[in-house]
Amino acid sequence: MYSLIALFLLTGAVNHGGKPAAIGAEYQGLQIDSLGITAKAGTKWYSYTNKVAGFYFGEVRGPNDAPYQGWTVYNDPVLKDYSISVNGKELDRSDSKVTVYPDRLVRKYPSGVTETFTLLDEVNTFVVGLQADSISDIDFRVLFDASGSKHFALSGGGTAYVLEDSSVAANSYGRWVGIGADFVKARTESGMVGHFRSPVSFHVRGKSASFAVSCGKTRLDAIRAAFALLRARGRFEEARKQRMQKILDDSYVATNDKKFDKALAWAKLSLDALITDQGMKGIWAGLPWFNNYWGRDSFISLAGATLWLGNFKAARKILLDFAAKQELDSSSTNYGRIPNLITPASTIYNTADGTPCFVFAAYEYFVDTGDRRFLYDVYPAVKRALYGTLKYHTDKEFFLTHGNQETWMDAVGPKGPYTPRGNRAVEVEAYWLRQVLVTRLLAQYVGDAATSDLAVEIAKNLQSNFNKKFVDSKSDLLYDHLSAKGVPDTTLRPNQLMALWAVRNSKVQANILRTVVEKLDYPWGLASLYQGDPNFHPFHHDEPYYPPDAAYHNGTVWVWLTGPLVSELVSMREAGFAFKNTEFLVNQILDGKTAGTLPELFDAFPHEGERVPDESGAFSQAWSLAEFVGSFYRDYLGIQMDAFKNTVTLNPRLPDALSDVTFNLHAGNGERYRISYKFDESPKEIEIVPSDSVPGTTFRIFMMLDKERQIRTAFYLSGKSRYLLKISPDTVVAEKDGTPFQIDDLSTLIPHDSSLDSLHFQTPGRNPRWKFMEEKQQKAMDVKK
């Protein structure tokens, strides 16, 4: 198992690759037009962002009547929906055949009308295009929430109009809405379309029509944008499509599982859509209500959202922008902390794990890229984070102390936190230990010997104390947290999974993994609490018996947790079982409620008569997507980078379902490669082809022949040649441009815990001792009385 404790002795490699790049026209990624998801019965929603501060969230086959649906810009609701009538008859979305693409949505109606919706990049504009089989009378309406008093006024003419809602604040993006259309006649009205208010309709006669809808903080901004974008629609739509295509080309992947390839492509693009410029560079935690920058979520998501896809520029900017928001007041107990939440209006520091995750994310970026300028820019924040924690948030055993609500399990109710985990949570201590270890390395790089020596001393004590205080010798598990009085908590949650690497005993590690899988892991993911616990809640929403936040971390399945679960399963040579969880997410991306993305949560249990549980929470969540992407590169492909040593390590752990994989890799030193794994026959083959002549990189190969036998080799690659390794149980044969060359290899035995061979999922089972069930029964008895 990969252990950060090794960082005491050597710099090591961080598990992920650099910017991939397309290598030849024959290695283009999946084409955007091939990624269409034809909406099925379970496909309900779609969403797009403009990569700045706007998103559109809509119903696939109905009106946008759910909360948060419609168009939002900088947290301002702009409008709820739009409506189209052809020859006096409103188009009924429920009758349409809908295909959702990464860049647009297309509805085809039985009447022969095709509707295309596109939210454009970097401007506050969406475009609706109509194509009919014959010349028709087309009417387009923008629709607003009917609640409250609305005061609309229409002005303009020709091809561009502006609609003012004077009941909205003057600085809101919802006050001024511009509409542009060719050969349009506008008519004010005070009617209703379904539940929505329609203040104006725009009439066009023809076989086709385009409507550009914009918003702005002033009348001039809105009307100019509508007019300009109507004229430049094609250019903006093509630019949006090509931006997405470049992501897929640069990070080219082709496997023998085409369904997986499609889901991976969608995950990359849906994740990239959450990288925005809302006052600073950042990653929205999720949609529709987490369209702000949450530190913890951002740093856990950073590798999957940027580094694995080669978007180093965004990664650098995100990290430095967060560093600029660090608390600098040494008299504040938040001194050295990186914000937990940044909105356009506020900065909040109420988390214990965000800062450790920031430091590690900065380290990952630095090791991947060798960006020394970045290191010197970010190091003051890294150093401040260490000393601030030591000053205000550590005890005599060097554990990081924190409040009950300062972990990722942070839901609060009228009586306080629903999952109080103060003052030392297991994953927080593991994150803190990791922070200390990488701070030591970064201090060495910049020549700060005093901080480096201090970090070594802290880490030695902390790692020793962790194994003494957190390992439950009776169960061979980790405690979930220690109270302020030192009382250990034995509640079975998935948090110990994130601390597995810090455990010294391999048998304890295997037992933790087995227990977490068999007690918490369902085919759809890890529950936040063991179902045998009295505080377990099988459904996120079960009003009026309890509020959703009571279940939020007490039973619901969190999709992001599949990432650390896959990492540990793959590390312990159980990639086959790990891929069962991955396959569920593949199906969810392509056939789930929201096309092309992953949600925040699933219920722990399916409802009666259902095969799989309902998804819940945010419909598109950054760390859910990032861990799906990261698992593929980090765990299944087994890529590790070290830009300083000019070393690429390949430690593939492919499941049988992915036996043939070709992918692009851009090493942190600027070298680019196309790499192929062909493992479906013997000998297994690894092919490495530089895209250009490279000055030289050492490739280290670690290949598991079975669960206990590993063969290792290394070779120096330079120039521009085709390198092929044929790996058999006895030896490694190497070829350069078809000519054999000498290579050394070493075969080793790595013990494998056979108890992991029979892993199985947890089966949902009801428990009458659940507290909420007892409360239900009591309420029922009270009603009868």
N, C-alpha and C positions, 0 to 999 in steps of 0.2 A: 504494500500500500504506500502511495506517495505521502510523505510526511514532511511538514514544514519544519520539524525539529532539525532536519538535516541542514537547514539554513544557518545553524550555528557554525557549521564547518565549511560550507561552500555556497556559492551564490545560487547554484541550481538553475533549473529551467522552469519557466512558468507555462502552464498548460494552455497556450493557444497561439494561433498563427497570426501572421501579418496580413497586409493587404493583398488579396488575391487579384490576379489580373488575367484578362482573357488572353489565351495563347493560340492565335490562329482562328480563322473564320469558322473552322470545323468545330471549334469548342465554344460556340456561343451558348449562353444559358437558355433555359426555356423561354420561349417568346411570350410576351405579354398577352397576345391574342389567343394563345393556347391554354391560358390559365383560367378561362371562364368557368365559373361555378354555376351550373344550372340549378336554380332554386327548387328545392324539393319541399315536401310537406313540412319538414322541421326547420327549414330556412326561413327566418322571420325578419332579420334586420340586416342592414348594411351601413357602412360608415366610411367617410373619407376625411382627411385633414388637408390643410393647405400648406403644411410645414412651417407655419408661422404661429398663428394663435387662433385659427378658425377650424371648426369641424362641422360636418353635416352628418346627422344620425337619423336614419329613416327606416320606414317599414318597406319590406320588399313588395308585398301584395296588398297594401292597405294604406289608410291615412296615418299620418304621424301623430297618433293620439296618446302616446305614452309620455311620461315625464322625461324631460331633457331632450326629447326628439325635436328635430328641426335644425336650424342653422344657428350656431353660436360663434361669436368672435370676441376674444379677450373676455370671456366669461359673460358677455352680454348676449341674451337671447335676441336674435334679429327677427326671425320669422319662424312659423311652425311648419309650413308646407307650401306646396303649390298645387294648382289644379289645371287640367287641360280638357277642353271640350272640342270636339270635331263635329262639324255640321249640327251644332246644337246639342250634342249628346256628350256628357262627361265621360272621359275614359275611365273604365273601371279596372283598377289595378289587379283585383282578384281574378280577372279573366285573362291576364297577360301571362306570357311565358317570359320569365325573367332570367337574365344571365348577368352575374356580377363578375366584373373584371377588376384587377387591381387599380386601374385608372378610371373606370367608368362603370355605370350601370345601364343595361339595355333592357327595355320592356317591349315586347312584340305583342300587339293586340290582334284579335281575330278579324278586325275590320281592315287589316293591312297597314295600320299605323305603327311606326317604330319610334319609340321615345328613347333618347339618350341623355343621361345626367352625368355631368362632369364638374367636380370641384377643382378649380385651377390652383396651381402652385404659387405661393408667395404673394397672392393678391386676394382681396376679400371679394371674390366673385365666384358664382357657379353659373354654368351654362346648361340650358335644356334645349335639345334639338329635336325637331319633329320631322318625320318623313312619311308622307301618305302616298297611296297608290294612285290617287287622282287629285285634281284640284279641289280643295276643300276650304271651308270656313273654320279657322282655328282660333280659339280663344284661350288665353293664358291668364291665370290669376295667381297672385301671391296671397298667402293666407296667414292670418295672425290669430293668436290666442284670443278667444272671445271674452275672457274674464277681465274685469276691471274696465275703467273708462278709457277709450281710445279716441284720439282726435287726429284724423288723417287729413292731409291736404296734398293734392296732386299738382305738379307744375312741370314745365318743360314742353317738348313737342318734337315732331319730326321722328327721329329714331331714338331719342333718349329722354326719359322722364325721371322725375324724382318724387318719391312719396315720403312725406314727413309725418311722423307721429309725435305731435307736440306734447303728449302726455309722458314721453320718455325724457330722461335727463339729457341736457344739451351735450354732454361729453360722452354719451353712450353710442355705441355702434348700432344700436337698435333704433335710433331716431331717424336716420336718413337712409333710405333704400332707393337705389337707382335701378331702372329697368331699361334695357336697350333692346330694340328689335327693328329689323328692316321693314319698311312699308306698313307700319303699325298704326292703328287707330286706338286711342285710349278712351275709356269711358269710366267715370267714377260711379260707384255703386255702394250701397250699404247693405248688401245681402250676406247670406251665410252659405257656406259650402260645407255640409256636414256640421261639425261642431266649431268650425273656424269662421272668422270674419273675413270677408272679401271686400276690401275698399275700392278696388279698381280691376278692370279687365282690359286686356290688350288683344285686339283683333287683327288677324292677318288672313288674307285669302291667297292660297297657293298650294303647291304640292309639298312644300317644305317651309320650315320656319326655325329661327334660332332666337332664344331669349337669354340675354345676359343679365343676371341679377347681382348687383353690387351693394356694398354699404360703406359708409364712411362717417367720420366725426363731423363733417360739414356737408352742406348741400352740394358744394362744388366737387368735393372728393367723390361723392356717390355718383353724381351724374357723369362726371368725366370718366370714372372707371367703367361704368356701364357702356358708355359709348366706345371707349378705346378697346375694351375687351370683346365687344361685339365684332369689331373690325379685325381684331387679332386672334379670334377664337382658335382658328386652326393652328396657328403658331404655338399658342400656349398649350393646347391639348397635346400637340406632338412633342413639345419640350417635356411635359409631364411624363408622357409615355417613355420617351428616350431616357429620362433620368432613372426610371424604374428598370428599364431594360439594361442599363449600364450596371446597376447593382447586381443583377443576375448574371451578366456576362463576366464581370470582374470576379465574382465568387462562384464561378462555374462548378456545378456538381451534377454528375449523372451516375445513377446506381441501377442495379437490376430491378429495383422496385419503383416503377414509374409513379405510383400513387404517393409514395414517400417523397419523391422528387418534387411533385406538384405542391404537396403540403409544405415542404421546406421552403420552396420559392415564395409561397404566400406568407409564411411566417416571417421571412426576411423583410418583405415589403410592408407588411402590417406593422412590424416593429419599427422599421425606418420611418413610417408615417407618424410615429409618436415622438420622433426627434424634431423639436420645434425651436423657434426663436422668439419666445414670448417674453421679451424684455432681457433675456439672456439665452445662451444656448443650453438646452436641457432635454430631458426625456420625460414626457408626460407619463405619470404613473399608470394611468388608465382612463378609459372613457366609459360613460360620459361625465362622471363627476370628479375624477382625479386629473383634470386637465391643468395641473400645476406640477411643480418640480418637487418631488419627495426624495430627500437625500438617500436614504437607505435603498429605496427601490431603484434609484438611478444608478447607484454604484454596483448593485447586484446585477443590474441589466446591462452595464456598460460594455462588457466583453461581447455578449451576444448581439447587442445593437450596433456596435461600432468596430471593435477590434477584429472580430472574426470576419467581418465584411470589408475590412480594409479602410474603414472610414476614420482614419487616424486624426484627420483635421478636426472632426466633430468631437472625438474623444478628448483631444487636448483642450479644446475650447470649453467643453462641459466641466472638466476637472478644474481648470483655472478659474472659470466663472464661479464655481462653488467655493473654491479656495478664497476668492475675493470676499465672500460673505462670511468667512470664519469670524467667530467672536474674538475680538482683540483686547477687550477690557480685562486686564489681569485681576481686577477686583471682583469680577462676575464669576459665579459658579459655573457659567457656561464657557469660561475662558478656554480657547482651543477647540471648541466644538464646531463642527461643520453643521449647517442647518439641516433640520429634519424636513422642513417645508418652506418653499419659497413661492410666494404668489406675487402678482403685480403690486399688491398692497402691503405685504408683510413678510417677515422672516422669523421663523420659529426654530428653537433649538432643543425641543423636548424628546430627544431620543438618545439612548446609550450606544447603540450599535452603528449608527450612521457614520460616525467619525472613523471607527476602525475599518469599516467597509470602504470609506473614501481613501484611506491610506493604502489599503491593498490594491484598490483600483488604480491609483496613481503608480504604484509599483509595477503592476501588470503592464500598463502603458509604457512605462520607461524601459522595462526589460524587453518588451516586444520591439520597440523602435530604436532604442539607444539614443533617444532625444535628450542630449545633455543640457541644452538650453531649458527644456521643460523641467528637468530635475532641479536646476538651480532656481528656477522660478517657483516651484512648488515646495521645495524643501523647507523653507521657513514655516509653512503651514503644517507640514508633517512634524517638524520638531515641536511646534507650539501645541499640536494635538497630544503629543506624548507628555510634555511637561504640564499642560493644563489638566490632563487626566490624573497625573500623579499628585497634583496639588489639591484637587477637589473631589476626586472620585475613586480613590483606592484605599484599601484597608491595610492592615499590617502584614497580610499575606500576599499583597500586591494584586488581589482580585479587584476588578472594576465594579464599583458599587453604583446602584441606580435605583430609581423609583419603581413603583409597582406598574406604572403604565409606560415605561420607557423602552420596552422591547417591541418587536414587531407584533406581538399579541397585545394590542393597545386599546381595545374597545372599552368604552366607559359607559356606565348607566347611572341612574339617579343615586344609587348607593355606592358608586365608585367603580373601579375597574372590574370587568367580568372575569379577567384572568390575571389576578395580581401575582407578579412573579419577582417582586423585589426580595432581597436587594442584590442577588447575584445569580443571574440566569445562565444556564449551561452554554448556550450558543454565544452569548455575549462574552463570556470568559474565553471561549475559543477564538472569537473574532479579535478580542483584545490581545491575546497571546500572539496571534498572527500579525497584528499591528506592530507589536514590539519587535518581532523578528525581522520584519521587512524594514522597519525604521532603522534597525541596526545596520542593515545592508546599505540603505540610502545614505546613512551617516558616514559609512566608510567611503562611499563614492565621492562625497563632497569634502572628505577630510576632517569630519567632525569626530575626532577620536573620543572625546569625553562623552558625547551622547551615545556613540557606538558601544563603549564599555558599559555605560549605565544600562543600555538595553539588554546586553548580554546577561548582566547580573539579574535584572528583573525577570527575564525570560526563564533563566534557570530556576529561580524560586517559584515562579508562577506555574511552570509546567509540572514541577514536583508537587506543589500544593494542589494543583488541579487533580492529579491522580490520587492524592490522599483524600481529598475532601469530596470529590464528585463521583468517584467510582463506588457503587453499592456492591460490596463484596458478597452480599447474600444473594442478589439476583444477577450479578455480573452485568448490570446496566448502569447508566449514568442517571444521577438525580436531575430532575428538571430545573431546580433552582435551590439555593440556600436562602433561608430567611435572614433577616437582620440579626436574629439571635443565633444563627448558625444551624437552625433546624432544617434538615434536608427534606425536600419534597419528592415523593415517589410517583407523582402523577405521570402516567405514560403518555407522552406527547412526542412528536417527531423532532423536537429541537436537538436531542442528543445526536441526531444524525450529522448535524453540522459541526459537532465536536469530536467525531469519531477519530479523526486523524491525530488528535492530541492524546489519545489513550495509548499507553505503553504496551499493554497486554493484548496479543493478537487473538487469544481465545475470547477475551471480553469484547473485542471489536466484532468478531464473528457473531457472538451472541446478541450484541446490540442490533446488528443488521438483521439477523434472523427474526428477532422479536419485533422490531419496527415493521418489517414486511408482513409477518403473519398476524400481527395485532392491529396494525394501522393501515396497511396498504390494500386498497380495493383495485379492481381493474382500471378504475378511472382516476386513481391517485391516492395520496396520503391524507388520511383524516387528521385533524388537528387535535384529536383526543380519542383515546381508546373507548370503544363502544360499551365496554363493561363498566366504565366510570359512571357514578350516579349523576354527574353533571353533563353527560353527553346529550347532544341534541342532533337528531338525524337529519333535520331539515333546517335550512337557513331561515326560511319564512314559514312560520306556523302561528301567525297571529290568529286570535288574540291571546294565545296561551303564553307566549313570550315574545319579546322584541327581537328582531334579527340580530342585534349586536350581542345578545346573550348566547347565540349559537355561533357567532362569527369565528371564534377561535376555540369553540367547545364542541367540535364535531364536524364542521364543514371541511370539505376537501379543498386544499389550496393547490392550484395547478403548479405554481412555481416550485413547490417542494419535490416535484418529479425530477428536477435537475439534480439536486444533491443526492436523491435516492439512486438515480441512474449512475452517478459518479461512483458511489460506494459499491453498488452491485457490479459494475464493470471492473472496478479496481480489484474486487474479490473474484473475478473471472466468472461472473454470472450475467454476461451480456445478453444471453438468450432470454432470461427472465426479465431483465431490464427492458428489453425491447417490447415486451407485452404492454407495459405502461406507455411506451412511446407510440405504439400502434394505435392505442385508444386516442391519443392526441392527434395523430394523423387524421383519423376519421372525424374527430371533432372539428379540425380546421376546415375540412372539405364539406362536411355535412352537418355542422353544428348550427346553433340558432343564429349566430352572426357569421356571415360568409367570410372565410379566409383568415380567421383570427382565433385566439384562445381567450377564454374568460378568466376572471379572477378566481371563481369558486365553482365547485359542484356541491350539491347536497351529498351527505354521506350515504344516504339510502335512496334508491328509486321509490317513487310513490307506487302504491298498490296498482298492479296491472302494467307497470312500466318496466322496461328492460334496463334502462340506464337512468341515472339521476338527472334532475334538472340542473342546468347551469345557473349561476347566481352571481351577485355582485356586479362589478364593472364588466361590460361585455367584451372589452379588449384591454388586456392587462400587459404592461411592458415586461415584467419579470417572468410572467407565464411564457410569453413568446421567447424571451431572451434565453431562458433555461432550456427550452426546446431546441433552439438553434445551437446553443453552447454545448449541449449534450452530444450532438452529432460531431462537432469538431474536436471538442476537448476529450470526450470519452470514447466514442466509437472509432473515430479516426486516430485518436491518440497523439495529437500534434503538441509538441512543446518547442518553445523558441528561446534562444539566448542570443541577442544581437551582439553582445560584447565578445562572446567566444566564437561568433560566426558558426553557430551550431543549430542544426535542426534535428529534433528527435522525433521519430515515428514509432509509436507504441500502439499499433492498431488492436482493437478488441471488438471486431465486428461480430454482430449476431449472424446466425446462419441466413437470416432473411436478407441481409445486405452483404452478399459475398463478392460483389463486383462493383467497385466504386472508382470513379475518376473525378479529380477535383483540382482546382487551381490554388496555388499557395504563393503568397508574396512574403518572403522572409523579411524580418525587421531590418536587415542590412541593405534592403533594396533589391535583392535578387528574386526573380520570379520563376516559378516551376509549375509544371503539370505533373501530377502524381496519380498513379493508378494502383489500386489494390485488386488483385484477381485471386480470390481465395476459394473458388468453387472446385478446384481440382488440385492434385498434388503433382509437382511441387507448387507451393504458393508463390505468387509473383508480385513483386513491387517494382514499378517502373517510375523513374524520375527523369524528367526532361526539362532543362532550363529553357526559358523563352528567349534569352539572349546569352551572349558569352559572359560568364560570371567569373569574378576573380578567385572565388574559392570558398566553399563551405563544407564543414564536416557534417555528414549525415550519420546519425546513430540510429540503429534499427533494433527494436526489441519485439520479438515475435513469439507469442505463446503458441506452441504446437498442440498442446492440450491444456487441461486445467493445472497441471503441475510442471510441465516441461517448457522451458523457454530457451530460445536461441538468440544470441546477441552478436552484433557485428557493427563495424563502423568503417567508413571510407571517406576520402576527400574528393570532392566533386569540383571541377573547374572547367572553364571553356564552355562550349555548347555541344554537348553530346547526349546520346541516349544511354542511360544507365539502367540495367535490368538485373534484379536479384531474383534468383530462383532458390526458394527456401524449402528444404526437405527436413525430415527428422534427423538426418545425419550430418548435413552440411549446408553451406551456402555457396552457390555458384554465381559469380558476378560477371557481367558483360558490359563493355563500353563500346557502343556502336556495333554490337554483334560480336566483338572480339573478347574472349575471356581474359580476365585479369585477376591477380592474386588478391585474396581478401581473407582476413582472419575472422574466426567465429568462435564463440564459446557457448556451450550448452550447459544449462544449470537447472537444478530442481528447486521449485518454489512450493513449499507445502500449501495445500489447499484444504480448508475445513470441509470435510465431506457432509457435514450437517446442512450446508447451504445447497446441496444438490437436490433437496426435496422441498424447496421453498414453495409456498402456496399463498394465494390471496386470502384476506379476511372475508368472511361471508356475513352480510348484514343479518343481525339478529336482535330482536327487540328485548328490552329489559324492563320489567315492570317497576324496578326500583329507581329508574330515572327520576330525578327530582321533578322535572316538568310534567311527567306522567302522573305523579302523585298530586301535583297541583291541579292538573286537569280533572282528575277524579274528585278532588275536593270541590272544585267549582261546579261540577255536574251534580254533586250531592246538594250543594247550596241552592242550585236552581230548582231541584225537586222539592226542597223544603219550602 
